[in-house]
Amino acid sequence: MVRVALGNFSAYARGVARKSDLNHYSETQLRHPETDIENPRSRRKIVVAADYKDERPWVLSGVRCKELGLFEIAHLGVAEMLAPYEVVRSNQSGAFFMACLSGQGQIWVDGRWRTISAGQACLQPAGIRNSFRIGRSKRWDFCWVRFSGGVRSNTIFRASSPVLSDFDGEPLRAAITGLIAELKGAKVSRRNHQWIELAYDYVRSFAGSFRGDPRVQRLWDEVHGRLDFAWDTQSLARQSGLSFEHLRRLCLQEIGRTPMNHLTHLRIQQAIRFISESDDKLAVIARKVGFANGNSFSSAFKKLTGHAPSHFRGEV
């Protein structure tokens, strides 16, 4: 793991100031398996599952809660982060949800940085490179829910779940701070469970929050069931009953991806499940999820997840 020690913060800050191209710097950071760069004046409040093992200091400082495990949540919390701040997780084992409360940050989605602002949220599935940073802002406030791997983490998504969309994060922040207050006070298990259930429900509602043209949601449900079909712009438009440009605008608005990017996302997520749960050869899996050949499959897979397909089978 690459970590900037608190005592070296000033030296680090001077080093960043000398770099004229922030994007080039961050691309370099993304090549590291794990990165934690943090201003020591930043603050966070965190609740961690009782059985969750992680030696990072900010995790160890969290309040432990056994009820989180019932919802397959590894940790959740509220953060007030000051620049510089950057995190890279090379292969997150569970879904990650983040809601921006104020300020502005950037998240790594589909091979590029995307801006997330106040009143928006991002939902990333397991098995991909999860990276985020403040970027050019001075402060970024957000709350998050990090799932562990499991049924809830895998089934919280729908084919039309947004990666980046509008979301009021204040109710989620209230649920998290309510849980923290309960854990520091009476510690009544029933109330803990209720606060967590409320937080979980906010994430689940976002995952199923498609509110646009129902033809678009029906399209992605159909596509998800037929990923091996040779979908292209014309067939997606024809299946939806919309012009492709109209479909593209709706997908960007509601899902945060273009139709072809979302198609690739669905294919790679299904491929991860096949690789993890079956002994099929990678070439067979590539065909099952709609890739014409192994080279195009491997290229798209690595771009989206940061890893070669064999990584998810434990191969060298």
C-alpha positions in Angstrom: 0.0 0.0 0.0 1.2 3.5 -0.8 0.5 5.8 2.2 1.6 9.3 2.9 2.6 9.5 6.5 1.3 12.4 8.5 4.8 13.6 9.3 5.6 13.7 5.6 2.5 15.7 4.6 4.3 19.0 4.0 7.0 17.3 1.8 4.2 15.6 -0.1 2.2 18.8 -0.5 5.3 20.6 -1.9 5.8 17.7 -4.3 2.2 17.9 -5.6 2.6 21.7 -6.0 5.5 21.1 -8.3 3.5 18.9 -10.6 1.8 20.9 -13.4 -0.4 18.1 -14.6 -2.7 16.7 -11.9 -4.2 14.1 -14.3 -0.8 12.7 -15.1 0.0 12.4 -11.4 -3.2 10.6 -10.7 -2.7 8.2 -13.6 0.6 7.3 -12.0 -1.1 6.7 -8.7 -3.7 4.4 -10.3 -0.9 2.0 -11.3 -0.3 1.3 -7.6 -2.4 -1.5 -6.1 -3.5 0.6 -3.1 -3.2 4.3 -2.4 -4.1 6.4 0.6 -3.2 10.1 0.4 -4.9 12.2 3.1 -4.6 15.6 4.7 -4.1 15.1 8.5 -6.7 17.8 9.2 -9.5 15.8 7.5 -12.1 14.2 9.7 -14.4 11.2 9.5 -16.8 9.3 11.6 -17.0 5.6 10.9 -18.8 2.5 12.0 -17.2 -0.9 11.3 -18.6 -4.4 11.3 -17.5 -6.3 14.4 -15.8 -9.0 12.4 -14.3 -6.8 9.7 -10.5 -7.1 9.6 -8.5 -4.1 8.3 -5.3 -2.6 9.8 -5.7 0.9 8.3 -5.7 3.4 11.2 -8.9 5.1 10.2 -10.7 1.8 10.1 -9.3 0.8 13.5 -10.5 4.1 15.0 -14.1 3.3 14.0 -16.9 2.2 16.4 -17.6 -1.5 16.1 -21.1 -2.7 15.4 -22.2 -6.4 15.1 -25.5 -5.6 13.4 -23.7 -4.3 10.3 -22.9 -7.9 9.5 -26.5 -8.7 9.1 -26.6 -6.4 6.1 -23.2 -7.5 4.8 -21.9 -4.0 5.3 -18.1 -3.7 6.1 -18.2 -0.1 7.2 -20.1 3.2 6.7 -19.5 6.7 7.7 -19.4 10.5 7.2 -16.2 12.3 6.0 -15.1 15.9 5.9 -12.0 15.7 3.7 -9.5 18.5 2.9 -7.1 18.5 -0.1 -5.0 16.6 -0.9 -7.1 13.4 -0.7 -6.9 10.4 -3.0 -7.8 6.7 -2.6 -7.2 3.8 -4.9 -8.6 0.3 -4.2 -7.4 -2.1 -6.9 -10.1 -4.8 -6.3 -12.9 -3.9 -3.9 -14.6 -7.1 -2.6 -18.0 -5.5 -2.3 -20.2 -2.7 -3.6 -19.4 0.9 -2.7 -21.9 3.7 -2.4 -20.9 7.4 -2.0 -23.1 10.4 -1.7 -21.7 13.9 -2.1 -22.9 16.3 0.6 -20.9 19.5 -0.3 -17.9 20.4 -2.3 -16.8 18.4 -5.2 -14.8 15.2 -5.9 -13.9 12.9 -8.7 -14.4 9.2 -9.1 -12.9 6.8 -11.6 -15.7 5.3 -13.7 -15.3 3.3 -16.9 -11.7 4.2 -17.4 -11.9 7.9 -16.8 -12.4 10.5 -14.0 -15.9 11.8 -13.5 -17.0 14.7 -11.3 -19.4 14.1 -8.4 -21.0 17.2 -6.9 -23.3 18.0 -4.0 -26.7 16.4 -4.6 -25.2 13.4 -6.5 -24.2 9.8 -5.6 -22.2 7.1 -7.1 -22.6 3.3 -6.8 -19.8 1.0 -7.8 -20.0 -2.8 -8.0 -17.6 -5.3 -6.5 -14.6 -6.5 -8.5 -13.4 -3.2 -10.0 -10.8 -0.6 -9.3 -12.5 2.0 -7.0 -10.7 5.3 -7.0 -11.7 8.8 -5.9 -10.0 12.1 -5.1 -10.9 15.7 -4.2 -9.3 17.0 -7.4 -9.2 20.8 -7.5 -11.6 21.5 -4.7 -10.4 22.5 -1.2 -12.9 20.4 0.7 -15.2 17.5 0.0 -17.9 16.2 2.4 -19.5 12.9 1.7 -21.1 9.8 3.3 -20.5 6.3 2.2 -21.6 2.7 2.7 -19.1 -0.1 1.8 -20.5 -3.6 1.5 -18.6 -6.8 2.0 -18.9 -9.4 -0.6 -22.1 -11.4 -0.5 -25.7 -11.8 -1.7 -26.8 -8.3 -0.7 -23.8 -6.6 -2.3 -24.4 -8.6 -5.6 -28.2 -8.3 -5.7 -28.5 -4.6 -4.8 -27.9 -3.8 -8.5 -30.4 -3.9 -11.3 -29.6 -3.8 -15.0 -30.7 -0.1 -15.0 -28.9 0.9 -11.8 -27.2 4.2 -12.1 -23.4 4.6 -11.7 -23.7 8.3 -11.1 -27.0 10.2 -10.6 -28.9 12.8 -8.5 -29.4 11.9 -4.9 -30.1 13.8 -1.7 -27.5 12.5 0.7 -28.8 14.3 3.8 -31.2 11.6 5.0 -28.4 9.0 4.6 -26.1 11.2 6.7 -28.8 11.5 9.3 -29.2 7.7 9.5 -25.4 7.2 9.8 -25.0 9.9 12.5 -28.0 8.4 14.3 -26.4 5.0 14.4 -23.1 6.5 15.7 -25.0 8.3 18.4 -26.8 5.1 19.5 -23.5 3.2 19.6 -21.9 5.8 21.8 -25.0 6.0 24.0 -27.5 3.3 25.0 -26.3 0.7 22.4 -29.7 -0.9 22.0 -29.3 -3.6 19.3 -32.9 -3.1 18.0 -32.2 0.6 17.4 -28.9 -0.2 15.8 -30.6 -2.5 13.4 -33.2 0.1 12.5 -30.7 2.8 11.7 -28.7 0.4 9.5 -31.8 -0.8 7.8 -32.7 2.8 7.0 -29.2 3.5 5.6 -29.3 0.3 3.5 -32.7 1.2 2.2 -31.4 4.5 0.9 -28.7 2.7 -1.1 -31.2 0.2 -2.4 -33.6 2.9 -3.5 -30.7 4.6 -5.4 -29.8 1.3 -7.1 -33.5 1.0 -8.3 -34.0 4.7 -8.8 -34.6 4.7 -12.6 -37.4 7.3 -13.0 -37.2 8.0 -16.7 -38.8 6.5 -19.7 -39.9 2.9 -18.8 -38.8 1.8 -22.2 -35.2 2.3 -21.2 -35.6 0.2 -18.1 -37.3 -2.6 -20.1 -34.4 -2.4 -22.6 -31.7 -3.1 -20.0 -33.8 -5.9 -18.4 -34.0 -7.5 -21.9 -30.3 -6.9 -22.7 -29.2 -8.3 -19.3 -31.0 -11.6 -20.2 -29.4 -11.7 -23.6 -25.9 -10.5 -23.2 -24.6 -13.0 -25.7 -26.5 -11.2 -28.5 -24.5 -9.0 -30.8 -26.0 -5.7 -29.5 -25.0 -2.5 -31.4 -26.3 1.0 -31.5 -29.0 0.1 -34.0 -30.3 -3.0 -32.2 -30.4 -1.2 -28.9 -32.4 1.7 -30.4 -34.7 -0.7 -32.1 -35.3 -2.8 -28.9 -36.0 0.4 -26.9 -38.3 1.9 -29.5 -36.3 5.2 -29.3 -33.9 6.9 -31.6 -30.3 6.1 -30.5 -29.6 9.8 -29.8 -32.7 10.0 -27.5 -31.7 6.7 -25.8 -28.2 8.1 -25.3 -29.4 11.2 -23.6 -31.8 9.3 -21.3 -29.0 6.8 -20.3 -26.6 9.6 -19.6 -29.2 11.4 -17.5 -30.5 8.4 -15.5 -27.6 5.9 -15.4 -24.6 8.1 -16.0 -23.3 6.0 -18.9 -23.7 5.9 -22.7 -25.7 2.9 -23.9 -22.6 1.1 -25.3 -20.6 1.8 -22.1 -23.5 0.4 -20.0 -23.7 -2.7 -22.2 -20.0 -3.3 -21.6 -20.4 -2.8 -17.9 -23.2 -5.4 -17.7 -21.2 -7.9 -19.8 -18.1 -7.5 -17.6 -20.1 -7.8 -14.3 -21.7 -11.0 -15.6 -18.3 -12.3 -16.7 -16.9 -11.7 -13.2 -19.7 -13.9 -11.8 -19.0 -16.7 -14.4 -15.3 -16.6 -13.7 -15.7 -16.7 -10.0 -18.5 -19.4 -9.9 -17.6 -21.7 -12.8 -14.7 -23.6 -14.3 -15.5 -22.5 -17.9 -12.6 -21.4 -20.0 -12.2 -17.7 -20.4 -12.9 -18.0 -24.2 -16.2 -19.7 -23.4 -17.1 -17.0 -20.9 -16.2 -14.3 -23.4 -18.7 -15.7 -25.9 -21.4 -16.2 -23.2 -21.3 -12.5 -22.4 -21.2 -11.3 -26.0 -17.6 -10.7 -26.9 -16.5 -11.7 -30.4 -13.1 -12.9 -29.3 -10.8 -13.2 -26.3 -8.7 -10.2 -27.2 -11.6 -7.7 -27.2 -12.9 -9.4 -24.0 -9.5 -9.1 -22.2 -9.1 -5.5 -23.3 -12.5 -4.4 -22.1 -12.2 -6.4 -18.9 -8.9 -4.8 -17.9 -10.1 -1.3 -18.8 -13.2 -1.6 -16.6 -11.8 -3.6 -13.6 -8.1 -2.8 -13.7 -7.2 -6.5 -13.9 -6.9 -9.4 -16.4 -9.9 -11.8 -16.3 -7.7 -14.5 -14.8 -7.2 -12.4 -11.7 -10.7 -13.3 -10.5 -9.9 -17.0 -10.7 -6.7 -16.7 -8.7 -4.5 -17.6 -11.7 -1.1 -16.2 -12.1 
